């Protein structure tokens, strides 16, 4: 078991190491679309990359409908394993809409032996999410 401080230090080490191993500018929150962001998630049980829709319900529905219209393209051409969840609850019970790709293998941010696998997964899958977004941004925001 790790103390909160040990866990914090490991998390910081992972993200620093990820940034050094794959030095590039990710879009993440800089989509220019209100409430539309890309997320990396890595904890003691799972790793995933996601598109999160977190704005007011009206905006969420607008973007969700556009993404559903592009679903077959995303699945066929970019990320066949993507999971669409219109009602996704975060740990704090906040409801969002999320499209995500989980890493199937068991990994933990506390286990440095799994870090390289997660970094490669993050780089590949987020790169595909961003390529999809760049190609279809005009339709999504339209």
Steps between C-alpha positions, in 0.01 A plus 500: 500500500625847415451812709325794336834675465670194345209462261516870407873472430451190282224672302720804447790276391276319251368817336846658488640183347214483249563859394870429449441170317236644267576874477216656309222749556174315560168673428336395832297805611607720209223386262343848471166324567336577834476190720674277242835360612739210468614316812769258602410288803735269690445380854570187705265283292448643152632715221289663230480784255174686450300777344293657778196720455451685828307817425134576559255238373407694186862526385572139595204380292609714202853356498381148584265495200782615270733231639230234460462603135878443463503180709546259211792705365668512842453125548587395144792733427654593835404316819293183453512434874351839601211486747221759480322584828247780488457486880834444669550570869835623628626398845351822642158395357503775238320386184679553171496342154816309411656315211795302622749227428615298801826313518393137533798383705511541877728793581569723796660840525668364816677230293784650298520176298169591333593860419658440159199304379266778613713772341503322165123440527437868587714626214341272241135528601498872582678563172215323322234691697671828409535404133126424489423832670721701265340334196140551617522808725293713262216248509518462880489872567260576212 
